[in-house]
């Protein structure tokens, strides 16, 4: 890989990692599908996880898991339970997605960037979605959560497709999403901290 290919591969990986922060199974399913029909902008060796995602069994398993995950977020209170499971899973998915796009680079770069950048981006966005859903649950009793879930699923699909087709543009979207999620977490953290101080 030359420098430009690494930039494109990294942008693709970060975009997919960011999308994994919204939903765990939509990005690998769509990525596997695009790999299968050869619509990824750069040549990525079909090895390991990427080969499995593009396989028949991989697409079937990921497709079923994607549908179950999407529907689960429309069930009141179950969505909060899914957030508990999805938070660590999103970080793992972010690492795996980015490592698959950097599979043609040196292992130190591949896994270092995947763990730090891929896992960090997906984890930050996932925490932001958890904070948003917690506010929705507290203010609407969970009735507003289906709207939040629809927005999240839509954002995940858009982010995934943009990352695959226009990875450099997706990189700028990732920066915006991480900044927004960081602010959501910061607001919730400082609000809880100030409430604790007031009670004390």
N, C-alpha and C positions, 0 to 999 in steps of 0.2 A: 504493500500500500504506500502511495506517495502522501505528501502532506495534505493535499486537498481531499483525497479519499478518506484519510483519517478524520478530517474535519467533518465531512459528510456522514461518515459512519458514527462519529461521536454525537452529532446533532440528531441523527436518526435514533440512536440509543437513548439519548436524553429525552427526546420526544416520547418514545415508547415508555420510558421509565415514569415520566410525568403522567401519562395516561393511566399507568398502573396504579397511581395514587388515587384515581377516581374509582376504577374497577379493576379487579385482579385478572379476570379471564378474557375480557374483550380485546385488549392489546395483543396477547399471544395468538388468539384465534385469527384476528384480522391480519396480523403480520405473517402468520403461517399461510393464510390464504393468498396473500399477495406474493409471498415467496413461491407458492405452488404455481401461480399463473405468470411468474417471472415479471412482476411489475415493481420491483425494488430498484431505485435509481443507481445503485452501485452493485458491483459483483461481490457477493458475500458467500464464502465457502459453506456449502450445505453440510455442516458437521454438527454432531452433538445435539444440542437443544433445538437449533434452527431446523435441522433435518427432521427431528421428531415433530416439531410444530407443523411442518408442511406435509407430513405423512397422513395417510387416510385415518389411521387410528388416533393420531394426535389431533387432527381437526375434529373428529367425532367427539372425543373426550372433552376437548376445549369448548366445542360448540354446546354440548349439554351443560357443562359447568357454567358457561356464560349465561345461558338461559335461566338456570336455577338461581344464579347470583342476581341477575336483573330482577326477576320476579320476587325474590326474597326481600329486596329493598322496598317493596311496595306493601309489605305486611307490617302494620304498626308494632313497635317494640322489637320485632324480629330484626329490623334494620339496625337498631342499636347493638343487638347481639352480634350481628354480622360485622359491625365495625370493630368489635373486640377481636374477632378472628382475622379480619381483613388487614388490620394494621401491621402485624408482623409479616403477613403473607404479601402485602403490597411491597414491602421493602425487599423481600426475597425476589419477587417478580421483577422489580426494578433492576436489581443486580443481574438477574438472568437475562432480561431483555437487552440490557446494554452489553453484557458479555457476548451475546450472540452476534451483535453487530460489529464487535471488535475482534472476532475470532481469527482474523487474518493479521493481527498485530502481535507484538511480543507479549507473552503471558503476564509480565509485570505491569505493562500498560493496560492490558485487557482487564485484569482483575482488580488492579488498583483503582482505575477509573470507574469500573463497574460498582465496586463496593462503596467508594467514597461519593462519586457523583451520581451514579444510577440509584443506589440505595438511599442516598441523602435526598435526592429530588422526589422520589416516590414517597418516601417517609414524610417529608414536609407537607406534600399535598394531601396525603392521607390524613395526617393530623388536622390539617385545615378543614377537611370535609367532616371529620368527627366533631370538631368544634362547631361547625355550622349546623350539623344535625342536632347537636346538644341544645343549641339555642332554639332551634325550631321545635324540638320536643318540649322544652321548658315553656315556650311562649304559646304554643298551639296545642299542647297535649299530644303531640304526634300527628295531628291532622294535617299539618303543613309538610310533613316529611315526604309524602309522595311527590310533591312538587320539587323538593330538593333532590330527590332521587332521579327524577326525570332530567333535571338540569345537569346533574353529575354524569349520568349515562350519556347524555348528548355531548357533553364536554369531552368525555373519554373517547367517543367515536370520532369526533372532529379532530381531536389532538392526535389520535392514532393515524388517521388517514393523512392528515397534514404532515406528520412526521415521516410517513412512508413516501409520499409523493413530493413534498417540498421540505426536506429536512432542515435546510438553513433557516427558512422562515419559521419553522417549528421551534428552532432554538430560541428565537426572540419571544415566542409565545411561552416557552418554558420559564424564561426569566420573569415574565409578567405573572405567571401562575404561582411561581415560588414566592415572589414578592407579596402577592395578594394573600396566599395561605399563611405566610409569616405574620402578616398584619392581623389576620383573624386569630391566630394562636396568641399573639401578643396581647390583643384586646381582651381575650378571654382570661389569659393568665393574670394580667394586671387587674382585671375586674375582680377575679377571685381573691387576689392578694389584698386588694383594698377592702373587700368585704370582710376578710379575716381580721384585718387590722381594726376595722370599725367595730366588729363584734368584741374583739379583745379590749 
